[in-house]
């Protein structure tokens, strides 16, 4: 499901975990820069966007996110973390030119980013039932490509 990420922002290398209420994710801007945006919303955090850090690809296609004006974004991370059924963390490196796909949601002035998840490949299903969607550099981020 992607409970943590490791990424470079300027000169700093950051390791961010979703449970931290100040968690942010790097989002690639149309100008090629990186903007840090709040990762989802937790209980007790103000706002009206969904209380989660993830958006299932099938729920996006089903229109459940439409009222939040979803925009697909690419998140340049070095690696992401999944916990297995026993709670053990496993880190997975992304290759150069790969990104985690995110969904930027909007409600008034509130902006938050959610990790887009899919069903894992068979070999990864033993780790977790949901997996972050990894996209390539050349894929258009204007659509949630199937």
C-alpha positions in Angstrom: 0.0 0.0 0.0 3.0 2.3 0.4 3.4 3.3 4.0 6.6 5.3 3.5 8.8 6.9 0.8 12.4 7.9 0.5 13.1 10.8 -1.9 15.5 13.7 -2.6 14.3 17.2 -2.2 17.0 19.8 -3.0 20.1 18.8 -1.0 18.1 16.8 1.5 17.2 13.1 1.3 13.9 12.6 3.2 12.3 9.5 4.6 8.6 10.1 5.1 6.0 7.8 6.7 2.2 8.2 6.2 1.3 8.0 10.0 3.2 11.3 10.5 0.5 14.1 10.4 3.0 16.4 8.7 3.8 13.8 5.9 4.3 15.2 2.5 5.0 13.7 -0.9 7.1 15.1 -3.8 5.0 16.0 -6.9 6.5 16.7 -10.3 5.2 20.0 -11.6 4.5 20.8 -15.3 7.6 23.0 -15.3 9.8 20.0 -14.2 10.2 21.2 -10.6 9.1 19.4 -7.5 6.5 20.6 -5.0 5.8 19.0 -1.6 2.1 18.4 -1.0 0.4 17.0 2.1 0.0 13.2 1.9 -3.7 12.4 2.4 -5.7 13.3 5.5 -5.8 11.6 8.9 -8.5 11.6 11.5 -8.5 14.8 13.5 -6.9 16.8 10.6 -9.1 19.6 9.4 -10.5 19.5 5.9 -13.1 17.7 3.7 -10.9 15.5 1.5 -11.0 11.8 2.1 -9.4 10.4 5.3 -6.8 8.1 3.8 -3.5 8.3 2.0 -4.3 6.1 -0.9 -6.7 6.0 -3.9 -7.5 2.6 -5.6 -7.3 2.9 -9.3 -10.6 1.0 -9.7 -12.3 3.6 -7.4 -10.9 6.4 -9.6 -12.4 4.8 -12.7 -15.7 4.2 -10.9 -15.9 8.0 -10.3 -15.7 8.0 -6.5 -13.0 10.7 -6.7 -14.7 12.9 -9.3 -16.1 15.4 -6.7 -12.5 16.2 -5.7 -11.4 17.2 -9.2 -8.7 14.5 -9.4 -5.5 15.2 -11.3 -3.0 12.5 -12.0 0.5 13.4 -10.9 3.9 11.7 -10.9 5.9 11.4 -7.6 9.7 11.1 -8.0 10.7 8.9 -5.1 13.8 6.7 -4.8 12.0 3.9 -3.0 8.8 3.0 -1.2 8.0 0.9 1.8 5.5 -1.9 2.3 4.8 -3.8 5.5 4.1 -7.5 5.3 1.4 -9.4 7.3 3.9 -9.7 10.2 4.5 -5.9 10.2 8.0 -6.2 8.8 9.1 -3.3 6.5 10.3 -4.0 3.0 11.8 -1.2 0.8 11.5 -1.3 -3.0 13.7 0.9 -5.2 12.4 2.6 -8.3 14.5 2.7 -11.4 15.5 5.9 -13.1 12.6 7.2 -15.1 10.0 5.5 -12.8 7.5 7.4 -10.6 4.7 6.5 -8.2 1.4 7.7 -9.6 -0.5 10.0 -7.4 -3.9 11.6 -7.4 -4.0 15.3 -6.5 -7.4 16.1 -4.9 -8.9 19.5 -4.4 -11.7 20.9 -2.2 -11.9 24.7 -2.0 -8.3 25.8 -1.0 -7.4 22.3 0.4 -5.0 20.3 -1.7 -3.7 16.8 -0.9 -2.0 14.0 -2.8 -2.9 10.3 -2.5 -0.9 7.3 -3.7 -2.7 5.5 -6.5 -2.9 1.7 -5.7 -3.5 -1.4 -7.8 -3.6 -5.1 -7.3 0.0 -6.4 -6.8 1.8 -8.8 -9.1 1.5 -12.4 -7.9 5.0 -12.4 -6.3 4.2 -9.2 -4.3 0.7 -10.3 -3.2 2.2 -12.1 -0.2 3.6 -8.7 1.1 0.4 -6.6 0.7 -3.0 -6.7 -1.1 -2.5 -3.2 -2.6 0.6 -1.9 -4.3 1.5 1.6 -5.5 1.1 2.1 -9.2 4.5 2.7 -10.8 4.5 4.7 -14.1 7.3 5.4 -16.6 8.7 8.8 -17.5 7.2 8.7 -21.0 3.6 8.0 -19.8 1.3 10.9 -19.9 0.2 12.0 -16.5 -3.0 13.7 -17.7 -4.9 10.5 -17.5 -5.1 7.5 -15.2 -3.8 5.1 -17.9 -4.9 1.5 -17.7 
